[in-house]
Amino acid sequence: MDYHTGLALAAPLAVGIAAVGSALGLGKAIGAAMEAMGRQPQSIAKIQTGMIIGAAFIEALTIYALVAFLLVMGKIAG
């Protein structure tokens, strides 16, 4: 197996793993935030703000993986 074949097989797999990790992280974070909102209804605004910021960071990591994938695929094609 040469360099290009290894990258062609590993790059999509890495993006899939990053997407699954992001989905698990988002599910856990949002689930915990919903539970916290149910326990402390008076602090929903603070919890929701923190949850949205955290979700944005988790999604940013997935987008970085996608950008890295696109860069690697450009190297394979070239």
Order of alpha helices (4+ residues) and beta strands (2+ residues): alpha-alpha
